[in-house]
Amino acid sequence: MTALTDVETWIAEQLPALIEKYDVPGAAVAVLAGGEVVDHAAGLLSRTTGVEATPDSVFQIGSVTKVWTATLVMQLVDEGRLDLELPIRTYLPEFRIADEAAAVKITTRQLLSHTAGFEGDIFTDTGLGDDCVEKYLDVLHEVPQLFAPGELFSYNNAGYCVLGRLVEVLRQKPYDACLRDHLFAPLGLTHAATGPYEAILFRAAVGHLQPAPDAPYEAAPVWAMARSNSPAGSMLAMRPRDLVTFARMHLEGGVAADGTQVLSPASVAAMQEAQVALPDLGLMGTHWGLGWELFETPDGVLVGHDGNTIGQAAFLRTVPERGVAIALLTNGGDAFSLYRDLYSHLLLQLADVTLPALPAPPAEAEAIDASRYVGTYSAEVFDIDISQEDDGRIWMDLKPSGIAEELGEKPERKELVHYDGDSLIPVEADRGMFMPHAFLGDDGAGHALYLHVGRAVRRAGA
């Protein structure tokens, strides 16, 4: 308990200074170690209202929700009602995408591991009713297939909405009710909300955005994204302590604090098994499991997930071998740098784990022929154009579209340099991060078929 007491003191001393350093309006942290939990908060839930953050404040957890959806799916496996290897059409005959040959093959396992292969950033609003996830499936009929099912990893929000509908059909109730009945209740969660009507009963954080580069962060004009994307992470909110309670169940073989078996030990283990390797992106995991993001380090494997929604960012990391879990919830600013500073100290202190160094551009850029990479790569929410000037400099021009443009995302132009192998990296950091851009495959004419930035973005026209 001494180490955790020291951690509690350190967080109380450091968190206020760190949120000021990184212009984060408010943040809350919970840490599990040695079977005990400590939590702390600092800053404001909204710069408009001036309401202060407390440990019991609820923040949106964004895509960390995907681990909750995966857990609901694995509960159905435990009950013998679902086989991960069967095509999803076995359970959802109405599932359709543009590529019928792919649609009949895609399995639940592939959806869980982001290897289904269809365009994943589909955020269409299908209303506020309990039928919104059901209606969402109709939105996917013209969504293109990027690669054969199982061939690659490509982060897929839409795939998790399909999984949410799968849970609804097999449980015969709305997704939100499944969360409440099969996870909130058995875990004894007291500060968790499936949407704004529940969140408003607590001290709820509001996301903050920058109206222009270098401008101060301001409260976002809307609280959440469309409810139709709830299974992928558009609504779920909670305090860090309740998120850590969920993580603790996974660390303890699927058993809740009161002894309730929420998930079988076999399913807990299966979710943490690597299903697919990622390109070397540096800012994401090295592999993906069934819902969980896996980070291989020299000191062992971290299991976790991150989440980003409108001006809010969440970070969850666990060290299964040490029984350690850390949750950080934020509402704006340079949340990633805050995460790095906090977790670098806490993981080393509690689990002897050192976070790997972040990717960075080389001190001296190597001149290369970028003709393999040059071209336009298109996704639902942006187009990326890679070009090389006569002097050899390489540029990336990103043009947002769809919901990204609606939310105020602006066009970006960045210089790229050679990083490693078939990867380029920006010269200038974005909120303290340098994201490698990996180029994969071949279009048949010697050009890369995909630009991979967590999503596999296909070359336009290929």
N, C-alpha and C positions, 0 to 999 in steps of 0.2 A: 504493500500500500504506500510505502514511502516514495517510490518512483512516481506513482500517480499523483500523490500530494505535491511533489515537486513540479510535475507537469501542470497541475491546476494553478499553482502560483505563477509559473512562467507564462501561461496563457493569459491570465488576468493582467499581468504586467505588460506583455508584448502586444496583445491584440489591438488595443486602442492606438498604439503607435503605428502598427502595421497597416491598419485600415486608413490612417491619415496619410501614410507614405504612398500608398497605392490608390488613393482617391476612391476607396470603397465606402459607400454610404453607411452600410451596416453589415455585420457578419455575426454568425453564431456557430459554435464549435461544440462537439461532444466527442469524448474519448472513452473507449472501453479497454480496460487492461486488468488482468487479475480478477476478472469477474465483477469489477466495479466500474461505475460510469461517473465522469465529471463533465460538466458543461459550463459554458460561459458565452456571453454576447457583448457586443460593443457597437456604438454608432446609432444610426437612425434607420427606421423602417421606411421612412419617406422624408425626403428633403422638403417636400411641400408642406406636410403636416407637422414635422418635427417630432413625431412619436419615436421614442427610444426603443431600441432592440433589447429584448430580454432572452434568457435561455428558453423560455416557453413560447417565443415568437415563431410563427410558421412562415417558411420560405418555400417557394416552388423548388422541386428537386429535378425538374426537367427530365432528361433521358435516363436518369437513374431509375425512373419508373419502369424502364424496360426489364430490369432485373425482377421487379415485382410481377410484371406480366409473365416473364419466363417462369417464375415460381408458381403462379396460378396454372400455367400449362403443365408443369411437372407434377403438380398435385393430381391432375387428371391422369397422368401416366401412372402414378402410384395407385390410383383407384381402378386401373385396368380399363379405362374408358378411352384411352388415346395411345396410338402407336406412332412414335416419332418418325418411323421409316416409311409409313404409308403416304401417298400423295395427299396434299391438303384437300383436294377435291373429294376424298373419301368422306370428309366431314363437312366440307363447304362446297357442295356441287355448284354453287353459284359463282365461285371464284373464277374470274376471267381477267386476262391481260391481253395485250395486242398479239403476243406470240402464243397461239393455242398449243403448239407442240411443247413449249416450256411449261405452260400452265398445268398440263396434265401430269407433269413429272415432279414439280416442286413439292418438297416434303416439309413437315413441321420442323425437323432438325435443321434444314437449310434456312428456314425463316428465322429460327432462334439464333443461328450463327452468322447471319448476314451474308449468306452465300446463295440466296435464291436467284439473284442476278437481274432483277428488273429495277427500273428507275425508282428510287426510294424517297425522294424529297417531294412528296405530294401532300400539300397542306390544305386542301379544299375544305371549306366550311360547309358542313351538311346539316347545320342547325343545332339547337340546344336540347332537343328532345332525347329521350332514352333510346331512340332508334338511330341516332347519329352515326354510330359505328357500323350498324347494318347498312345504312345508306352509303357509307364511305366505300364499300366494296364496288358499288356501281361506278364510282369515279375512276376506277383502275382499268376499265375495259380497253382504253387506248394507250395505256402506259407501255413503253417499249422495253424489250428485253435487251440488256447490255451484254450479257455473256451467258453461256450455258449454265444451268443450275449446278451448283457445286464447284464451279471452276475457279472462282476468285472470292475474296472478301470485298464487299462494298456496303458500307453502312447504310441501312435501309429502314427509315422511319415507317414507310408504308407497310413493310412486311410485319412490323409489330402491331399495326392496326389490324391487319388480317388475323394475327394471333389473338388480339383482343376479341375479335368477332368469333373466333373458334371457341374461346372460353365462354362467351355469351351463349352460343348455341348448345354447347355440351352442359352448361349449368342452367340454361333456360331462364336467365335473368341478365339485366344490364351489367356492363363491365364494372361500373362504379359499385354496384351492389356486391359483385364478386369480390372486389377489393375489401369492402367492409366486412362481409360475412366470413371470408376464408383467410384473410390476413389481419385486418385491424382487430377483429374480435378475438381470435385465438392468441394474438400477440399482446393483447391488453393495451393497445395504443390509445392514448387519451388526447393527443394533439396532432391529429392527421385529418386532412380534408381532401375530398375528391374533386372539389370545385369551389367557386367563389362563394356560394351560398353557405357552405360550411366554414370556409376560411375566415369569413367576416366575423365569426363567433370568437375568433382568437385575435391576438395582435398579429396582423398579417403584413408581411413585407411587400413593398411595391418595387418593381424593377426600375432601374435607371439607365438612360441612354444618353449618348452625346449627340446633340443636334448638329454639330459640325466638328471636324477634327480639332483637337486641342481645346474645345469648349468644355465648360463644366458639365458634369453629369446631372441630368434632370430626370424627375420622375416620368416614367413612360406614360403615354396617353391611354394605354389599355393594360389590363392586368394579365391576361392570358391569351394563348393562341386558341384555335378552334377546338371545341370539345371532341370533334370527330377523331382527333389525334391523341386522345387521352391515353390509350394503351402504349403509345410511343413516348409520351412525356409532355403533354401540353397543359396539364391541370394539377396534378397531384402535389400537395403541399403538406409540410409537417415541420416539427421542430427537430433539431439534430438528434436529440435523445431518442426520439421514436425511430428515426432512421437507423441509429446504432442498435436499437432493440431488434429491428429486422435483420441487420447484419449479424447480430449475436446468435439468432436462431440458425443462420447458415454456418456459423462457426461451431455450433454445438450439436451438429448432426441432425438439424431440423427440429430440435426440441425448444419450445418456448420456456420462459422463466418459470411458469407454473407446472411444467412437466408435459404440457400438451404436445403431441407429435404433429407438427404443422406440415412437415415434409420428410420423406423417408431419407435415411442416411445415404442410400444408393443414389437418389435424385440429387441430394446435396453434392455428392462427389461427382456425379455426371455433369452438373452445371459448371464445375470448375476444371473439367478436362478440356485441354486444347482441341478445338475442332478445325481451326484454320490459322495459318500464319499470315501476318500483315507485312506489307512492304515496310522498309525502315523509314518510318515517319517521325520517330523521335518523340512526338507529343501524344501519341496514342499507345495502346498496348502493343506487345509483340505478337500476341495471339488473341483469339476470341474463343470463349467457351459457349455454353448454352445460356446466353444472357449476360454472363460476366465478361468483363474485359480483363485480360491477364497480362501482367507486366513481369517478364523475366529479368531478374537483376543478379549480379554476382552473389548477393546475399540471400537469394531465394525468390520465390514468386509472390508478387502482390496481386490480390484479387480485388477488383473494384469496378467503378463506373463513374463517368462524369455526366453532368447535365447542363444544358444551356437553353434558356427560354428567353422571353422578352425582358432583357436587362437583369436576369437572375442567373447565377451559376452555382452548381453544386458539385462537390467532390466527395467520393466515398472510397476509402481504401481499407482493406483488411489484410492481416498477416495470419493465415489460418494456423500455421505451426505455433504461433505465439498467443493466439486468442486475443489479438489486438484489432480494434476497429476505430477508424477516425472519420468523422463526418464534418464537413465544412459547408455552410450555406451562406450565400452572399447575394447582394442586390445591386451590383453595378461596379464600375471601376475596373482596375487591373486585377481581377480576381485570380487569374492564373499565377501571377507573381506572389500574391498573398498565399495561395495554396503552396507554392514551392517553399517559401520561407517557413511556413508553419510545419508542413509535413517533413521537410528535411530535418528539423529539430526533433519532432515528435517520434518519427519512425526510428531514428537513430537512438533516441533515449529509451524507447519502450521495446524495440524489437531488433536492435543492432542492424538495421537495414539502412543503407545509403542510397538515396535516389540517384539514378544514373544522370550523368551530365546531359544538358539539353543540347540539341543540334545547333550549330552555329556556322556561319560562312567561313571559309578558310582565310587566313591572314593574307595570302596571295592567291588570287583566283587563277585557275588554269584556263588558258585559252582553248576553246573547243569548237568543233563544227557542230552546230545545234540543228542541222537540217533534219535529223531524225525526229526532233521534238517540235519543230515549227509547224504551226497550223492552228485551227480553231477546234476547241473541245466544248461540247454543249451538254448542259443538264437542264433540269426543269427550272432551277432558280438562278442560273447564271450561264454566261458564255465566257470562256477563257481563250484568249488569243495569245499564242506564243510566237514571237518574232525575233529575228537577229539582224542587227544593223551591219553595214559594211565594215565598221570598225570592230566587229566581233561581239559587241555588247548584246546581251539577251534580255528581252523584255516580256513581261506578262501583263496583259490588259484584261481586267475582269469587269464584265458588265452584268449587274444584277438584273433579274427579271422575276416575274410572278410575285409571290408573297415577299420575297427578299426586297424587291423594289418598293412594294407597298409599305413595308416596315421602315423605309427610309435608308436602306443600304445604298451607298454611292459607288460609282465606278472607281476602280483602283488601277494604278499603273505602278508596277514594281520591277526593279532590275533583278535578274536572277544570275547566279554564277554556278559553275559546276560544283557539286557537293561530293558525290560518291557514286561510282558505277553509272547507272542510268537515272541519276537524280540531280535536280537543280535545287538551289536554295536562295531565298531572297537575301539581298544585301542589307536591307533595313528590317529591324524587328517590328512585329505587330503586337502591341501590348506585351512586350517583353519576350515574344516568341519568334523563332525562325522555323517555319513549317517546310520541311523538305517536300519537293514535288517529284514523285516517282513516275517514270514513263515505262509502260509495260506493253508487251505484245507487238504485233506487226500488222499493218493494214494491207500487206501484200505488195506494197511498193517501197518497202524499206523505212516506213515511218511508224512511229509508236501508235498503237491503236487506242491506248488509254493514258490519260493523265490521272494519277491516283493521289488524292489529297484526303484520304479517309473514305471518300467515294471514288469509284472508278468512273471517271468522266470520259465518255467515248468521243473519239474524233468525229467531227461533224461530217456527214456524208459517207462514212465508212461502214 
